[in-house]
Amino acid sequence: MTAGPSSPGSEIPGRDRVSLAPGYDISRLIVGGWQLSAGHHRSGPTPDEAVDHLVELADLGYDTFDCADIYTGVEELYGRFLRVWRSTSAGDRPIRIHTKLVPDLGALADIDDAYVRRIVERSLERLGVEALDLIQFYWWDTSVGDWLAAGETLAALQREGAVRHIGVTNFTATEVEALERGAGLDVVSNQIQYSILDRRAEAADGDSSTPLLAFGALAGGFLTPGWVGRADPGLQDLPNRSLVKYRLIIEEFGGWEAYQALLAEIAVIAQAHGVDMATVSLAWVLDQPGVAAAVVGFSSVERMRANRAALALRLTGDDRARIRRITDDAPGPTGDVFALERDRSGPHGRIMRYDLNAD
Ligand SMILES: NC(=O)c1ccc[n+]([C@@H]2O[C@H](COP(=O)([O-])OP(=O)(O)OC[C@H]3O[C@@H](n4cnc5c(N)ncnc54)[C@H](OP(=O)(O)O)[C@@H]3O)[C@@H](O)[C@H]2O)c1
């Protein structure tokens, strides 16, 4: 992973872009598309409004957009966005779309070459592109089915030109290594949860040099000013599923009081720099070793504009020490990346949906 050239909308040359592979450099802030899916909430923007917002974000300098085969409606929406973007005066500036291949847990035992090809073909069609820029592979349970054979199909699709780059999501370093060795893949990225509240990536199960694309850097919004000093809402009355997920992470972190103490420190740091708390939370993640980029869930254009300040913020040693004083006392979350979420008997696993890919 190396710093790449600067670009339109760049804040600091070399800080705002990163190269994941030869000839493939991206913005270090990626727009996350889960918030545009039917699964997130019912009252999001209309598709026309969403396309307008995405064009505005591209105008601001965002050039990389994350989605997944299982984010209902988002690949199609990005396809529309790409067509509109190309018709604008800036439309020759490349837009990168990162999608995923997340086979259903219930289908793992039967997944074969044809299944993988069908999902990839569907993503190509929905996006209206000839090749996927990056496909991020996931497998719920590597003890079921032939995940290495699925990886081999991806490698074949890359040789055939349908896929440009292959990444993974929520894999441990050991799994990445096994996939690279067993299926002959060159894995260019691993998308995992990483935030001030969730530092499981630091206790990775092995030495991995795979660039990390961090999601959840704002804990779904919990690491922003709107939550300072608020009473614990519990799990029942939260407005979307992401917040339920991150409220459980707060519990692992030590509970609502520990989280509020952390927010108070972030607020002090933000005030000292004259920036928003979201900017501090994002800059902290971007500064972590191994983090190539943060995938920030789509919010209003104004918030996404403000978030770009994270590319310019330089946290000091004192800022980091303030945060560390709180995080060092946090009991968790612990374990490998995504281990809590894969445990279907535990609170994190019980709220996950494991079978979203069925046609
Ligand atoms: N690979 C995986 O397993 C996985 C899992 C989860 C997510 N992801 C990807 O990562 C992306 C981001 O992760 P995430 O969805 O968990 O959430 P996140 O990025 O931690 O949080 C996004 C939320 O933060 C709020 N926000 C953003 N900027 C803000 C600001 N400046 N001030 C106040 N609030 C702000 C917005 O809430 P409002 O909508 O309320 O404005 C937004 O929905 C997703 O969209 C998806 O593409 C991947």
The ligand as an ORCA input file, in Angstrom:
! r2SCAN-3c Opt
* xyz 0 1
  N     -18.317     -5.539      5.203
  C     -19.246     -5.462      6.123
  O     -19.579     -6.438      6.812
  C     -19.924     -4.143      6.359
  C     -20.740     -3.988      7.475
  C     -21.315     -2.742      7.687
  C     -21.092     -1.711      6.808
  N     -20.294     -1.896      5.706
  C     -20.033     -0.806      4.743
  O     -19.447      0.273      5.446
  C     -20.268      1.441      5.321
  C     -20.157      2.279      6.580
  O     -20.314      1.553      7.791
  P     -21.581      1.688      8.710
  O     -22.737      1.681      7.846
  O     -21.534      0.639      9.704
  O     -21.561      3.085      9.412
  P     -20.587      4.299      9.780
  O     -19.830      4.757      8.616
  O     -19.886      4.011     11.044
  O     -21.727      5.362     10.148
  C     -22.485      5.966      9.147
  C     -23.553      6.865      9.771
  O     -22.930      7.891     10.525
  C     -23.707      9.068     10.446
  N     -22.827     10.171     10.021
  C     -22.003     10.209      8.947
  N     -21.335     11.372      8.925
  C     -21.762     12.093      9.995
  C     -21.460     13.370     10.503
  N     -20.570     14.155      9.913
  N     -22.102     13.776     11.620
  C     -23.014     13.003     12.233
  N     -23.348     11.772     11.793
  C     -22.714     11.323     10.678
  C     -24.800      8.850      9.418
  O     -26.013      8.683     10.115
  P     -27.339      9.405      9.560
  O     -27.819      8.517      8.469
  O     -28.187      9.382     10.776
  O     -26.954     10.749      9.067
  C     -24.365      7.557      8.722
  O     -25.466      6.746      8.371
  C     -21.653      0.925      4.943
  O     -22.426      1.879      4.248
  C     -21.292     -0.250      4.077
  O     -20.993      0.183      2.763
  C     -19.711     -3.098      5.499
*
